[in-house]
Amino acid sequence: MSPAGCSHVNGYKVDNWKQNLRVIYQCFVWSGTAETRRRKVLQGDAGWTELAKSCICHMCGAHLNRLHSCLYCVFFGCFTKKHIHEHAKNKRHNLAIDLLYGGIYCFVCQDYIYDKDMEQIAKEEQRKAWKLQGIGEKYTTWEPTKRELELLRHNPKRRKITTNCTIGLRGLINLGNTCFMNCIVQALTHTPLLRDFFLSDRHKCEMQSNSCLVCEMSQLFQEFYSGHRSPHIPFRLLHLVWTHARHLAGYEQQDAHEFLIAALDVLHRHCKGDTIRDDNGKKANNPNHCNCIIDQIFTGGLQSDVTCQVCHGVSTTIDPFWDISLDLPGSSTPFWPLSPGGDSGTVNGESHLSGSTTLTDCLRRFTRPEHLGSSAKIKCGGCHSYQESTKQLTMKKLPIVACFHLKRFEHSAKLRRKITTYVSFPLELDMTPFMASSKESRMNGQYQQTVDVLNNDNKYALFAVVNHQGTLESGHYTSFIRQHKDQWFKCDDAIITKASIKDVLDSEGYLLFYHKQFLEYE
């Protein structure tokens, strides 16, 4: 979107658009519950009474699923189930309003947009609604005065972020075989939502001083984004890792993947004071889901379906995950054919040139049905006896940041080696084919793998790659980091150098970090 805002709004601003927008805000957005909405409409224009009663999705009848109202005609549709998207596509009505939060969504820009005139109407009607409900103004948003704007412009310490800005790029001193730690720190400090959390001082520590890893990470983010160019010495971070993850203590070379999982685990345990609270200020008490920043960003849900081969009954379990470990060709584990029937060609921007393996191939193998065999029979709840079965893994819930671990280090009783198979990976990744919902659609005969420009829920963009050079016994870790769109840098401990997209995509790849392109609130 350009700095001037969304250009598609101009087509809406005709005739009585202001009055129409006010009515929608009055009756359906700021009115609160369905009961207060119904009561308010009865007090207002009688012509809207029947409309208020039908404030449900006009396609499925649901009143939840993030209901949106078309700004061009009388139509309500679910955002979650894409019913409002279908309406926008068929009618070419490009603007809709979120009936829960009042945001304006543009289907051409594929994002919520800002318009000064619409924002002013939204604020005015919100204040009126608060007054009618007798609660007064909940808060007053701060807007700088002309004097304050002038002071900000002349502030010599004010840092302007440009496309060529290098703030956030900083080398890390190797403290003795600690390249495994440095490359993971680079990936974490360039994770957008994690950066926003720590730079906004959101952490509330409940631990003893100098023992909290989250406090140290907060300080690390401050160091990275301070503008200093000299390499940082992460000795306090290393000490805390040794203290809380003792299996990583010592100066031997460690596995970067193992360090990532250990770091996320300690950060998760130390985020006690950062959980989301309910309306009464009490911590949300849900034993099956943690609301700390680590779980909000990195935790997904992996669905396991075990199907009995006799009665075809299905047993389903869903487990949380922080990363997905993928087998590679060349390992002792038999690898699935690269391009199974009908799926050859280009997927996720990857092509099967010269029989090369792609990240999509690895994900296909990970989510394919696996026959467990006669030696691994399970007790079927339907048959009430032990039967052979098949097992299939799919993604039930995708994390905001998806980390893929390519299993390059093979350890077995007979073999210890590094697998150097080249795996091509894309800048943009669509996880839709690997979702549990896609599997259910295929079983019902409804799934079609077509390009849907409006469906961006499962699309990811690459932002960090960790590589390992050398052998299993002697090697070195480096990382590639995306600073801005299409601007990449190679981080080799204390040395930061500019890199091309080709450098990134041609690298071997050990850990791949992808960030969701479009975020939705729950």
Disulfide bonds with the S-S distance in Angstrom:
none
